[in-house]
Amino acid sequence: MEILSYIFFLGIIYIVFSIIWFFIALLPKYVLGNKVNNIQNTVLHYTIKAAQFYFLAALTAIKAIEAIKENIDNNQGPLYMIIGGIVLYLYLVGKIERSKMR
């Protein structure tokens, strides 16, 4: 049951992060405007994406470590890390598939 609550909290973290990140990602676009050329725009886009993926991975790792500390049985520690990685992978694959469909 603890694993299901862990997955549930990861989902909540991803939803809240997506909402916050939407506004953070808009900030450089509004500050720079249309003054940047295509190469700089592409570099900015991939830099923002890389930062987003890094922060998501960091939040997943933080939540996994927190869940391991709360869990009495330390033998399940690697299980939480693996499940967190799988959930993160599925989230990112779904996000990439959604962007391809656009």
N, C-alpha and C positions, 0 to 999 in steps of 0.2 A: 504494500500500500504506500510505503514511503517513496518508492520509485515513481509511482503514478503522480504523487503530489510534486515530486521533483520535476517531472516532465510538464506538469501543469504550470508550475512557476516559471519554467523556461519559456513556455508559450506566452505567459504574461510579460516576461522581460522582453521578448522579441517584439511584441505588439507595442509596448510603451516605447522601446527604443526606435521602432520604425516611425512612430509619430514624431518623436523628438528629432530624429535624424532628418526627416523631411524638411523641417524648418532650418536645421543647420546646413543642409546641402543647398538650400535656396540662397543663403547668405552670400557666398562668393559669386553666384550668378548675378545677383542684384548689385553687388559692389562693383564688379568688373563690367557689367553690362555687355553690349555688343562690340566693345572695343578690341576684344581678343580675336585672333585669327583662328583658323580651324585646328592648327597644330597645338596651339596653347589651350584651346577649348578641349581637345581630346586628352591632353595631358592632365588638365584639371579634372575632367570627368573620371579618368582612371585613378587619379590620386584620391579623389573623394570616395570612390568605390573601394579602394584598398584600405582606406582608413575605416570605412564602415565595416568591412569584413573583419579587420583587426579588432575593433571594439566589440563586435558581436562575439568573436572567439574569446576575448578577454572576459566578457560578462559571463559566458558559458563556463569558463574555467573557474571564475570566482564563485559562481553558484554551485558548481560541483564540489569545490573545496569546502564551501559552507555546509553542503549536505553531508559530506564525509565527516566533518567535525561534529555535526548534530547526531549522526548515526552512531549507535553504540558498537556495532560490529564493524571493526576496521577492515575485515576481509572483503567487504563489499565496496571498498574504495575504488579499485580499478573499474568495477562495474558502472559506477556513477560517471566516471570519466568517459568510458566507452559509450554509454547511453547519451551523454551530453554531446559527444562528437557526432553520433548518428543523428540526433535531433537537429544539430546545427547543419549538418550536411544536407539533410532533407529540406530544411528551411531554405538554404541557399540554392539548392537545385530547383525548388519550386519558384523562387524569386527569379532565377535566370530563365526558366521556362516561360514565366509570365511576361518577362521583358522581350523574349523572342517572339511571342505571339502578337505583340504590339507592332 
